[in-house]
Amino acid sequence: MAREKGTCEFCARYVLDEETETYVCDVSMDEDEYMKFLQGWSDCPYFMLDDEYKIVRKQI
């Protein structure tokens, strides 16, 4: 989804679906956005870096 800013694997919205045991995008998209996603969005507007150290930096 987010090919210029990063990849889905680095996005905070890319979560594990415990039922299917696969990773999925957790963004609720409308039909047009989903078609863009399938065609390969070059810059995903929903990309949010999964920065697990963000809280630690605030404490320093």
C-alpha positions as CSV (number, residue, x, y, z in Angstrom):
1,M,0.0,0.0,0.0
2,A,2.6,2.6,1.0
3,R,5.3,2.2,-1.6
4,E,7.0,5.6,-1.5
5,K,6.8,6.4,2.2
6,G,7.4,2.8,3.2
7,T,5.9,-0.6,2.8
8,C,2.9,-2.2,4.5
9,E,5.2,-4.2,6.7
10,F,6.3,-1.0,8.4
11,C,2.8,0.5,8.8
12,A,1.1,0.6,12.2
13,R,-2.2,-0.2,10.4
14,Y,-0.8,-3.6,9.1
15,V,-2.0,-5.9,11.8
16,L,-2.2,-9.6,12.5
17,D,-5.7,-11.1,11.9
18,E,-5.8,-13.8,14.6
19,E,-8.6,-15.6,12.9
20,T,-6.8,-16.2,9.6
21,E,-3.3,-15.8,11.1
22,T,-2.3,-13.4,8.3
23,Y,-1.4,-9.8,8.3
24,V,-4.0,-7.4,6.8
25,C,-4.4,-3.6,6.4
26,D,-6.7,-2.4,9.1
27,V,-7.9,0.7,7.2
28,S,-11.6,1.0,6.4
29,M,-11.5,1.9,2.6
30,D,-14.3,2.7,0.3
31,E,-14.7,1.0,-3.0
32,D,-12.7,3.5,-5.0
33,E,-9.8,3.5,-2.5
34,Y,-9.8,-0.3,-2.5
35,M,-9.5,-0.4,-6.3
36,K,-6.5,2.0,-6.1
37,F,-5.0,-0.2,-3.5
38,L,-5.3,-3.3,-5.7
39,Q,-3.8,-1.4,-8.6
40,G,-0.8,-0.4,-6.5
41,W,-1.0,3.0,-4.8
42,S,2.2,4.8,-5.1
43,D,1.7,6.9,-2.0
44,C,-0.7,5.5,0.6
45,P,-2.5,8.4,2.5
46,Y,-3.1,6.1,5.5
47,F,0.5,5.1,6.0
48,M,1.6,5.6,9.7
49,L,5.1,4.4,10.7
50,D,4.9,1.7,13.3
51,D,7.5,3.3,15.6
52,E,7.7,1.1,18.7
53,Y,10.4,3.3,20.2
54,K,8.3,6.5,20.0
55,I,7.3,6.4,23.7
56,V,10.9,5.6,24.9
57,R,12.2,8.7,23.1
58,K,9.7,10.9,24.9
59,Q,10.9,9.7,28.2
60,I,14.5,10.6,27.5
